[in-house]
């Protein structure tokens, strides 16, 4: 006499099949999105002869890093043939202070709008958030005039200023939404004990702010490093960031097009943001959703 399968075994088999389907879809999606990176990597380590005789996904017959050396040291960008290294360090010098300043100011703004509310603070916060929805193109002319009046146009300092101003709306929003999830009683108790504005911020809120700091650093680093429009409008010559230099490199005609050099330069330009996500990516969604329930 045969016995029927138990409901629990049927459920476990269904769960296994469902999990396999989900993993299969995820693997297909991962392969789909990784193919361009794979093509870039193998093209960057091929010789030009190998590129001409092979196809996009064929493995190199001879592995060489000459294209990487050329992209870094001697690739022709416009009329200069000094590679992208100078522009890479321009981006580094731009990103670090812009991210630091916009994140710190955003933390203070979020602290004020969440724990030190004043008359009209909600209206002021709403107006500040309008900055999140203003397209880049709208502010080009007024920002160019402002930079000219400050005497920092066509400079790295001007680019830093632009990215700090444009990023403040986002960092303020992130920190404000995070800080509203922290009980107001902590701040009230500290004020009763005589703690002032900055002491409360330093001793109570900052130690709890690691997740949202990671979110803002990743967000701002990605936005600023990958920006092209502000870089091409508000910089020139040796002050241009890596994104503008990469565009100029790809569109520079010096005879035979060196696709391996272009791919190597593109990967070099993408490495910093990839490293940021690899190192701190697991904290991004955790910090981004913190404070989403309250406020």
MOBEL-V693995 format. One record per pair of residues at least 24 apart in sequence whose ideal C-beta (glycine too) atoms are under 7 Angstrom apart, sorted by the first residue. I is the first residue (numbers start at 0). J is the second residue. Records with the same first field share a line. If there is no record, write none. Layout:
I: J + J
This chain:
39: 262 + 265 + 266
40: 266
42: 258 + 259 + 262
43: 67 + 259 + 262 + 263 + 266
45: 259
47: 257 + 259
50: 258 + 259
66: 259 + 260 + 263
67: 263
69: 260
70: 260 + 263 + 264 + 267
71: 267
74: 248 + 260 + 264
75: 251 + 253
76: 244 + 247 + 248 + 251
77: 247 + 251
83: 241 + 244 + 245 + 248 + 264 + 267
85: 237
86: 239 + 240 + 241 + 244
87: 241 + 267
89: 155 + 238 + 239 + 240 + 241
90: 224 + 240 + 241
92: 155
93: 155 + 158 + 159 + 223 + 240
94: 220 + 223 + 224
96: 159
97: 159 + 162 + 163 + 223
98: 216 + 219 + 220 + 223
100: 163
101: 162 + 163 + 166 + 167 + 170 + 219
102: 170 + 212 + 215 + 216 + 219
104: 167
105: 167 + 170 + 171 + 173 + 174 + 215
106: 174 + 208
108: 171 + 174
109: 171 + 174 + 175 + 177 + 178
110: 174 + 178 + 200 + 204
112: 175
113: 175 + 178 + 179
114: 178 + 183 + 186
115: 196
124: 175
127: 168 + 171
128: 168 + 172
130: 168
131: 168 + 169 + 172
135: 228 + 229
139: 232
143: 233
146: 233
152: 233
153: 233 + 234 + 235 + 238
154: 238
155: 238
157: 233
158: 229 + 230 + 233 + 234
161: 229 + 233
162: 223 + 229
166: 219 + 222
169: 218
170: 215 + 219
173: 211 + 214 + 215
174: 211
176: 290 + 294
177: 208 + 211 + 289 + 290
178: 204
179: 290 + 293 + 294
180: 289 + 290 + 293 + 294
181: 207
210: 282 + 285 + 286 + 289
211: 286 + 289
213: 279 + 282 + 283 + 286
214: 283 + 286 + 287
217: 275 + 276 + 279 + 283
220: 272 + 275
221: 272
224: 271 + 272
225: 272
241: 268
242: 268
